[in-house]
Structure formats: C-alpha cells, structure tokens
Amino acid sequence: MDGLNSRGKVVVIGATNRPNSIDEALRRPGRFDREIEIGIPDRDGRLEILEIHTRGMPLDDDVELKWLADKTHGYAGADLSALTKEAAMAALRRVLPDMDLEAEEIPREVLNSILVTRDDFKNALKDMQPSTMREVLIERPDVKWEDIGALEEAKQELKEAVEWPLKFGKVFEHMNARPPKGILLYGPPGTGKTLLAKAVATESEANFIAVKGPEFLNKWVGESEKAVRETFRKARQASPCVIFMDEIDSIAPERGTGGDSNVTERVISQMLTEMDGLESLNDVVVIAATNRPDIMDPALLRPGRFDKSIYIGPPDTESRKSIFGIHTSRRPLDDDVDMDVLAERTEGCTGADISAICNEAVMNAVRRLVASGGEPTDEAIAECRVNAEDFEKALGKFGPDARKELKDYGMRN
C-alpha cells in the first residue's frame, strides 16, 4: 500500500466493525488515508431507507413511513430491511390459505389482495430487535401509566425527561431546553419505584436498557469499569435510550467506605465521567432507584448527573383508594366491599402491601370455592365473588397490624 513501488491506479477500501483492533500502522496517511464512520441512521436516514425497501411493496393506506421511522430508534439499515421483509411475509401468510400452490398460475385478484398493513409492521416490530441493542435489550414489561395508582408528580417528571424530548423535539430546540440527564427515585421499599421504570419502558418510544446494580461488579481488575463503559456506549449508539439502574446503592456507595478491593470506587468514578464528563450524553436518560440514598456518593447527586431526586413515599388515603381500584378492577367483587373503608384501614401501607392484600383476598375467595367439595361447576365459578370478609382476613396477614407485629418481633430479638 505504501512501499517503494507505486501501486498505480489502485484504491483499497476496507470495512470493519472493530476499528480499534486494526494495527496502527495501517491507520495512517498513505495507507488508509480516510476513515469514514458509517453510524446508526437518524430519523431522516431511517425514513429514506424505509422508502427504498418499500418502493415495490403494496402498502395499505394506513401505513405511514414517518410513524415507522419514529418507532425504529437504534435500527441499522439491515434491521430495517429485515423489518420490511417480516411485515411482507406476515401479509403473505394471511392470503396463503386462499392460494392454490399446485396451480400453474395464481389468480390476479388473489395477488391484488395482498396488502401490507400497519398491523403487519406492528407485529414485525414486536419480533425485531435493533442489532446494536441485542445483547442488552430487555423484553418490555406490560405496565402502563394508568396501571400505577397515584404518584402523579413522579409520572410527570418521567414523562418530561423521556417522552417530551421525543414528541416535542422542535420545542426543546427552539427554547434551548435541556431535559434532565438523570432521575433518582428514592423511598421506602414497595412504594412503586421499579414499577415506574417498567411503565417508562412500556410507554416511551425510546430504547430501554435495564441494569441490576450488582451486575457491574466483577472480580477481574478493569472488568467492572468496562461493563459501565459498554452500557453507556450502547445507549449512545441506540439513542434516544433510557438506562434503568435498580438498587444503585449497591454499586455507588460513598467513596472511602468500601472494602479493600476498591471496585465500587472505580465503578463510581467511571459512572461520573460517563454521565457528565468530556463526552456528552446526548439523548440518554439514566433512571436509578434506591431505598438508601443516604449511603450514595454525593458526587452522583449533583445537577448534571442525577438532576432530579424524587421521593416516592407511602400513599395517602386517596392514593390508597386509587391503588385498590386498580388492583380490583378485573376481579369480581361483592357489593359489601367498600374501597373507602379499605383505604382508611390501610394507613401506612405501601402499594406492594395493597397488592398483596388484594391478592390474598382473592385467594380467600378461591379457597372458599374449592373447599365446598368436588370440582366447581361453571355456575359456581360465575357466582364466586370476593367479599368484605375475604378482605378482612387478608388485612390480618398483610395489613398495618401485621407489619407492626413483624417490626416488634425484630426489636425483641
């Protein structure tokens, strides 16, 4: 490539997805003079690629390629090609029963009936994963905002941090507004911190990476910091992206308080530089949850890293009533069940406690039905209802009195 003899009119083009593994002697002027990064396409790039791959495809009127481009964050060109092929195959499977594959020629009216619809693309999206996120992408949980009782302030903060920059990008650009880089959810166990993160994963159109705190820790020197770097690198590639760190106190305790291995100190230092270092964190939001904010390193809790800290406390009376309504909405209740009374009786209970109370009350009704003897008939099943007595028994197991008894037992021992 760059020896004593001229190579004449010969141009060498190399391609790789691991440029850092190439010998440095090849990456200098005279050999590979130009290095061109072919990155993940943005929204306009995805729209252009989709227009190319659907050029000869019979699309239904309800298919909007702009909508599809908005939904495919982090998708490379090959991913979009596979997505359109999968949608086309779904449309073909729909008309296969009407085709006579033994015939010499398929009727034109059958061919004309093949249309790729919006639902075909929706189903294809469920089965597809962007290749940049294949190692870390999780299956999105089926939790929506309306499935969470109360916590309106926290829900609004999360919408502003994740959904608004996607939906109202032009407004943010015009106002030069910067959404928060990080949100810390803290509060007692069982108040709904992880549930909020599940709702963000379901409702947001962004990619979602879930990291359990202890997963970062590794006994080999440098591996823990590498795991942090790789997580943030993949998030930047597939932006807009949400990184959720559950139990962050396990990897981010205050420096100087750990053991003699100092692994957590190096992990914290790496996280500090990733969240607010020289390399900007564009379109990546970090959401963390903990019930021990007092032991977290103070450097993480300043603006620029975790900009907002939201307290998720025990629900008040109205919130408890709302939570009871959500957990009993699809369960057959007797007329003597009063939500106001249940909300008053569960002072000090968290959302997890209320969920356990409702589930135990349902189990009490099931036990009563099964204990009647023999296999229940369809009529008996249809008439089975959860009554006030079932809730009374459940309150004895999971209500405030049961919690107080557990606490007193711990203090006695």
ChimeraX attribute file (.defattr): number of C-alpha atoms within 10 A of each C-alpha:
attribute: neighborCount
match mode: 1-to-1
recipient: residues
	/A:1	13
	/A:2	11
	/A:3	8
	/A:4	6
	/A:5	7
	/A:6	9
	/A:7	10
	/A:8	6
	/A:9	5
	/A:10	8
	/A:11	10
	/A:12	7
	/A:13	8
	/A:14	7
	/A:15	10
	/A:16	9
	/A:17	8
	/A:18	7
	/A:19	12
	/A:20	9
	/A:21	8
	/A:22	10
	/A:23	9
	/A:24	9
	/A:25	9
	/A:26	13
	/A:27	15
	/A:28	12
	/A:29	10
	/A:30	11
	/A:31	14
	/A:32	16
	/A:33	9
	/A:34	11
	/A:35	12
	/A:36	6
	/A:37	10
	/A:38	9
	/A:39	9
	/A:40	17
	/A:41	18
	/A:42	17
	/A:43	18
	/A:44	12
	/A:45	14
	/A:46	25
	/A:47	19
	/A:48	14
	/A:49	19
	/A:50	20
	/A:51	14
	/A:52	12
	/A:53	16
	/A:54	16
	/A:55	10
	/A:56	8
	/A:57	15
	/A:58	15
	/A:59	17
	/A:60	12
	/A:61	10
	/A:62	10
	/A:63	15
	/A:64	12
	/A:65	16
	/A:66	15
	/A:67	11
	/A:68	19
	/A:69	20
	/A:70	17
	/A:71	18
	/A:72	24
	/A:73	22
	/A:74	27
	/A:75	25
	/A:76	21
	/A:77	18
	/A:78	11
	/A:79	17
	/A:80	22
	/A:81	16
	/A:82	14
	/A:83	26
	/A:84	20
	/A:85	17
	/A:86	19
	/A:87	20
	/A:88	22
	/A:89	14
	/A:90	19
	/A:91	21
	/A:92	16
	/A:93	11
	/A:94	14
	/A:95	14
	/A:96	12
	/A:97	9
	/A:98	10
	/A:99	13
	/A:100	11
	/A:101	10
	/A:102	7
	/A:103	8
	/A:104	7
	/A:105	9
	/A:106	13
	/A:107	11
	/A:108	8
	/A:109	8
	/A:110	12
	/A:111	12
	/A:112	9
	/A:113	13
	/A:114	19
	/A:115	19
	/A:116	24
	/A:117	19
	/A:118	19
	/A:119	14
	/A:120	20
	/A:121	20
	/A:122	14
	/A:123	14
	/A:124	20
	/A:125	19
	/A:126	10
	/A:127	9
	/A:128	16
	/A:129	20
	/A:130	21
	/A:131	14
	/A:132	17
	/A:133	19
	/A:134	11
	/A:135	12
	/A:136	15
	/A:137	15
	/A:138	15
	/A:139	13
	/A:140	16
	/A:141	14
	/A:142	11
	/A:143	17
	/A:144	15
	/A:145	18
	/A:146	9
	/A:147	15
	/A:148	20
	/A:149	20
	/A:150	20
	/A:151	19
	/A:152	12
	/A:153	12
	/A:154	18
	/A:155	17
	/A:156	11
	/A:157	15
	/A:158	23
	/A:159	16
	/A:160	15
	/A:161	24
	/A:162	27
	/A:163	18
	/A:164	15
	/A:165	19
	/A:166	17
	/A:167	13
	/A:168	11
	/A:169	12
	/A:170	11
	/A:171	12
	/A:172	15
	/A:173	11
	/A:174	8
	/A:175	8
	/A:176	9
	/A:177	11
	/A:178	11
	/A:179	16
	/A:180	21
	/A:181	23
	/A:182	27
	/A:183	23
	/A:184	24
	/A:185	24
	/A:186	21
	/A:187	19
	/A:188	15
	/A:189	17
	/A:190	19
	/A:191	22
	/A:192	24
	/A:193	25
	/A:194	19
	/A:195	17
	/A:196	23
	/A:197	26
	/A:198	20
	/A:199	21
	/A:200	26
	/A:201	27
	/A:202	19
	/A:203	18
	/A:204	20
	/A:205	19
	/A:206	25
	/A:207	25
	/A:208	28
	/A:209	23
	/A:210	20
	/A:211	19
	/A:212	14
	/A:213	18
	/A:214	16
	/A:215	12
	/A:216	19
	/A:217	18
	/A:218	15
	/A:219	9
	/A:220	8
	/A:221	11
	/A:222	13
	/A:223	15
	/A:224	21
	/A:225	21
	/A:226	15
	/A:227	17
	/A:228	19
	/A:229	17
	/A:230	12
	/A:231	19
	/A:232	21
	/A:233	14
	/A:234	18
	/A:235	27
	/A:236	18
	/A:237	19
	/A:238	27
	/A:239	21
	/A:240	21
	/A:241	26
	/A:242	28
	/A:243	21
	/A:244	26
	/A:245	22
	/A:246	20
	/A:247	19
	/A:248	22
	/A:249	21
	/A:250	18
	/A:251	24
	/A:252	24
	/A:253	21
	/A:254	18
	/A:255	17
	/A:256	11
	/A:257	12
	/A:258	13
	/A:259	9
	/A:260	7
	/A:261	10
	/A:262	12
	/A:263	21
	/A:264	25
	/A:265	21
	/A:266	18
	/A:267	22
	/A:268	22
	/A:269	15
	/A:270	18
	/A:271	20
	/A:272	15
	/A:273	14
	/A:274	19
	/A:275	21
	/A:276	16
	/A:277	13
	/A:278	8
	/A:279	9
	/A:280	12
	/A:281	18
	/A:282	13
	/A:283	21
	/A:284	27
	/A:285	27
	/A:286	23
	/A:287	26
	/A:288	26
	/A:289	26
	/A:290	21
	/A:291	19
	/A:292	16
	/A:293	19
	/A:294	11
	/A:295	14
	/A:296	19
	/A:297	19
	/A:298	13
	/A:299	16
	/A:300	22
	/A:301	17
	/A:302	13
	/A:303	14
	/A:304	16
	/A:305	23
	/A:306	22
	/A:307	15
	/A:308	19
	/A:309	19
	/A:310	16
	/A:311	17
	/A:312	20
	/A:313	18
	/A:314	20
	/A:315	22
	/A:316	17
	/A:317	18
	/A:318	14
	/A:319	18
	/A:320	27
	/A:321	22
	/A:322	18
	/A:323	24
	/A:324	21
	/A:325	14
	/A:326	16
	/A:327	19
	/A:328	16
	/A:329	10
	/A:330	8
	/A:331	13
	/A:332	14
	/A:333	16
	/A:334	13
	/A:335	10
	/A:336	10
	/A:337	15
	/A:338	13
	/A:339	16
	/A:340	14
	/A:341	11
	/A:342	19
	/A:343	21
	/A:344	14
	/A:345	17
	/A:346	22
	/A:347	16
	/A:348	17
	/A:349	21
	/A:350	23
	/A:351	24
	/A:352	14
	/A:353	19
	/A:354	24
	/A:355	18
	/A:356	18
	/A:357	26
	/A:358	21
	/A:359	16
	/A:360	19
	/A:361	22
	/A:362	22
	/A:363	15
	/A:364	19
	/A:365	18
	/A:366	16
	/A:367	11
	/A:368	14
	/A:369	18
	/A:370	13
	/A:371	11
	/A:372	10
	/A:373	8
	/A:374	8
	/A:375	10
	/A:376	13
	/A:377	8
	/A:378	8
	/A:379	8
	/A:380	12
	/A:381	12
	/A:382	10
	/A:383	10
	/A:384	15
	/A:385	18
	/A:386	23
	/A:387	19
	/A:388	17
	/A:389	14
	/A:390	21
	/A:391	22
	/A:392	15
	/A:393	15
	/A:394	21
	/A:395	23
	/A:396	13
	/A:397	15
	/A:398	20
	/A:399	23
	/A:400	18
	/A:401	15
	/A:402	13
	/A:403	16
	/A:404	11
	/A:405	11
	/A:406	11
	/A:407	11
	/A:408	11
	/A:409	10
	/A:410	9
	/A:411	8
	/A:412	6
	/A:413	5
